[in-house]
Amino acid sequence: MTLRSQWLARTALIAFGLAGALGGCIPIVDNRGNAPPPEAIAEIKVGATRTQVQQLLGSPSNVGTFTDKTWYYISRRTETEAFFAPHAVDQQIITVRFDDTGVVTEVTKVTGLEQTVDVTPVSDVTPTAGHSLGLLEQLFGDVGRFSGLPGAGSNGTNPGGRGGGNGGIPPS
């Protein structure tokens, strides 16, 4: 290998290495939720029906907790760089309110992260009632529970086994 070809190989290796390292710094953009186009949102007017709203915007992301008179269309854009945790970049919430007859009374749009609150779930565990099985109980808990007699099921049958469902009693 000549000196020139060694130099070219080394330069190419360094260039590919730098490109790979810098490629890891490009953020991965993730869009989640229902983000209807602005034109469709503009078409929703007071007086429209639920069917018309669903045809224009699609199914809502969420419906009101205690009533179905409020529909929410929620979308969020996050970015993830390299091995770091994703962080929110933008969010949009469209709220459509209906009256008792299913006609739109109000449409609101909130964008940006200024009005959002991050909620951290509690990692506590609720204890359950009853006995918690240990490792040995889980492994050997079934030992001795079965008699081994053909047809000795709880109701005198043994599905898939021998004995014909007569409780293991031989036919007379």
BELPE-V963104 format. One record per residue. N is the residue number from 0. PSI is psi in whole degrees, 0 to 359 (NA if undefined). OMEGA is omega as a letter, one per 30 degrees, with the letter a starting at -180 (none if undefined). Layout:
# BELPE-V963104
n=N psi=PSI omega=OMEGA
n=N psi=PSI omega=OMEGA
This chain:
# BELPE-V963104
n=0 psi=130 omega=a
n=1 psi=167 omega=a
n=2 psi=323 omega=l
n=3 psi=317 omega=a
n=4 psi=326 omega=l
n=5 psi=318 omega=l
n=6 psi=317 omega=l
n=7 psi=318 omega=l
n=8 psi=317 omega=l
n=9 psi=318 omega=l
n=10 psi=318 omega=l
n=11 psi=319 omega=l
n=12 psi=317 omega=l
n=13 psi=318 omega=l
n=14 psi=316 omega=l
n=15 psi=322 omega=l
n=16 psi=315 omega=l
n=17 psi=320 omega=l
n=18 psi=319 omega=l
n=19 psi=320 omega=a
n=20 psi=318 omega=l
n=21 psi=332 omega=l
n=22 psi=332 omega=l
n=23 psi=345 omega=a
n=24 psi=352 omega=l
n=25 psi=126 omega=a
n=26 psi=146 omega=l
n=27 psi=120 omega=a
n=28 psi=132 omega=a
n=29 psi=120 omega=l
n=30 psi=126 omega=a
n=31 psi=152 omega=l
n=32 psi=191 omega=a
n=33 psi=107 omega=a
n=34 psi=86 omega=l
n=35 psi=151 omega=l
n=36 psi=150 omega=a
n=37 psi=328 omega=l
n=38 psi=320 omega=l
n=39 psi=321 omega=l
n=40 psi=320 omega=a
n=41 psi=335 omega=a
n=42 psi=344 omega=l
n=43 psi=112 omega=a
n=44 psi=159 omega=l
n=45 psi=131 omega=a
n=46 psi=349 omega=l
n=47 psi=157 omega=a
n=48 psi=168 omega=l
n=49 psi=318 omega=a
n=50 psi=316 omega=l
n=51 psi=318 omega=l
n=52 psi=316 omega=a
n=53 psi=326 omega=l
n=54 psi=324 omega=a
n=55 psi=318 omega=a
n=56 psi=345 omega=a
n=57 psi=187 omega=l
n=58 psi=144 omega=a
n=59 psi=155 omega=l
n=60 psi=319 omega=l
n=61 psi=156 omega=l
n=62 psi=150 omega=a
n=63 psi=146 omega=a
n=64 psi=314 omega=a
n=65 psi=351 omega=l
n=66 psi=153 omega=l
n=67 psi=18 omega=a
n=68 psi=356 omega=l
n=69 psi=126 omega=l
n=70 psi=140 omega=l
n=71 psi=132 omega=l
n=72 psi=107 omega=a
n=73 psi=133 omega=l
n=74 psi=149 omega=a
n=75 psi=140 omega=l
n=76 psi=126 omega=l
n=77 psi=158 omega=l
n=78 psi=141 omega=l
n=79 psi=124 omega=l
n=80 psi=125 omega=l
n=81 psi=240 omega=a
n=82 psi=9 omega=a
n=83 psi=161 omega=l
n=84 psi=147 omega=l
n=85 psi=148 omega=l
n=86 psi=144 omega=a
n=87 psi=138 omega=l
n=88 psi=320 omega=a
n=89 psi=154 omega=l
n=90 psi=147 omega=l
n=91 psi=131 omega=l
n=92 psi=121 omega=l
n=93 psi=125 omega=a
n=94 psi=127 omega=l
n=95 psi=122 omega=a
n=96 psi=140 omega=a
n=97 psi=157 omega=l
n=98 psi=188 omega=a
n=99 psi=337 omega=a
n=100 psi=0 omega=l
n=101 psi=26 omega=l
n=102 psi=139 omega=a
n=103 psi=131 omega=l
n=104 psi=336 omega=a
n=105 psi=142 omega=l
n=106 psi=123 omega=l
n=107 psi=152 omega=l
n=108 psi=126 omega=l
n=109 psi=127 omega=l
n=110 psi=159 omega=l
n=111 psi=173 omega=a
n=112 psi=1 omega=a
n=113 psi=325 omega=a
n=114 psi=13 omega=a
n=115 psi=155 omega=l
n=116 psi=126 omega=l
n=117 psi=132 omega=l
n=118 psi=125 omega=l
n=119 psi=118 omega=l
n=120 psi=147 omega=l
n=121 psi=135 omega=a
n=122 psi=9 omega=l
n=123 psi=155 omega=l
n=124 psi=133 omega=l
n=125 psi=124 omega=l
n=126 psi=148 omega=l
n=127 psi=154 omega=l
n=128 psi=149 omega=l
n=129 psi=185 omega=a
n=130 psi=134 omega=l
n=131 psi=123 omega=a
n=132 psi=136 omega=l
n=133 psi=178 omega=a
n=134 psi=313 omega=a
n=135 psi=323 omega=l
n=136 psi=324 omega=l
n=137 psi=321 omega=a
n=138 psi=318 omega=a
n=139 psi=15 omega=a
n=140 psi=334 omega=a
n=141 psi=356 omega=a
n=142 psi=127 omega=l
n=143 psi=359 omega=a
n=144 psi=345 omega=a
n=145 psi=137 omega=a
n=146 psi=338 omega=a
n=147 psi=355 omega=l
n=148 psi=137 omega=l
n=149 psi=135 omega=l
n=150 psi=14 omega=a
n=151 psi=67 omega=l
n=152 psi=178 omega=a
n=153 psi=332 omega=l
n=154 psi=23 omega=l
n=155 psi=6 omega=l
n=156 psi=158 omega=l
n=157 psi=89 omega=a
n=158 psi=129 omega=l
n=159 psi=354 omega=a
n=160 psi=183 omega=l
n=161 psi=166 omega=l
n=162 psi=342 omega=l
n=163 psi=13 omega=l
n=164 psi=20 omega=a
n=165 psi=24 omega=l
n=166 psi=20 omega=l
n=167 psi=4 omega=a
n=168 psi=126 omega=a
n=169 psi=146 omega=l
n=170 psi=144 omega=a
n=171 psi=NA omega=none
